[in-house]
Amino acid sequence: EATDPAHLLQVAHAREAHHHGAEDDRPDQHLDQVDEGIAQRKLLAFEPVGYSDRLIPATKLDFPAVDRGTFGGYSSICMARALPAGGRLITLEYEPKHAAVAQANIAHARLDDRVEIRIGPALSTLPMLAAEGRGPFDLIFLDATKEEYPQYFDWSMKLARPGTVIIADNIVRAGEVANAATENVMAQGARRFHEKVAADPRVRATAIQTVGTKGHDGFALIRVI
């Protein structure tokens, strides 16, 4: 069951305009509420990201996001909006307080009927999904602890199928990922992730660099073949 690509492009352009100050920007009260709630609670410095609804059309039913990717629920709202009828999003969040904020924001956006939040370390909740027979999933979005990205990739492949798309955020680390001698643990995790993906014959992948308010970073776009 496929989502109309034209509709997805409309959603994507609306989200992108919202965060780049376009003249035709239309306010989005639900995403604004996420931003304001995060700032009021002083959770962390945060830049809204909606890669998933800009890049990948929903083609089946299920979408998981992994670990701290839930945060305030911003990306979850973007992905849930792009789901086809009957689609489901499972998002994994380490911090209970973040999960509570995200749950409220998702409910306010009237998307709680299609989003399920699992609380706990992703390396504990991912095996649970596999044991429950959940999946295979069409889209897997990683935005979590970079040191554990290699393990997240392993579990993603167990929950994937040919055609699944895996998006891994924040994997350029201001170019530090190219420094083999780096002492930055985040960059070290990203390097191990890239090496694992590059060596896996089951996938095709590329890394796309970005420059924004958080500086120089990027994301990996991976397709299971």
CORUR-V298051 format. One record per run of one state. SS is the DSSP state (h for helix, s for strand, l for the rest). FROM is the first residue (numbers start at 1). LEN is the number of residues. If there is no record, write none. Layout:
((SS | FROM | LEN) (SS | FROM | LEN))
This chain:
((l | 1 | 4) (h | 5 | 16) (l | 21 | 8) (h | 29 | 13) (l | 42 | 9) (h | 51 | 5) (l | 56 | 6) (s | 62 | 5) (h | 67 | 3) (l | 70 | 4) (h | 74 | 8) (l | 82 | 6) (s | 88 | 6) (l | 94 | 2) (h | 96 | 13) (l | 109 | 6) (s | 115 | 5) (l | 120 | 2) (h | 122 | 10) (l | 132 | 7) (s | 139 | 4) (l | 143 | 3) (h | 146 | 13) (l | 159 | 6) (s | 165 | 5) (l | 170 | 3) (h | 173 | 6) (l | 179 | 6) (h | 185 | 15) (l | 200 | 3) (s | 203 | 10) (l | 213 | 2) (s | 215 | 10) (l | 225 | 1))
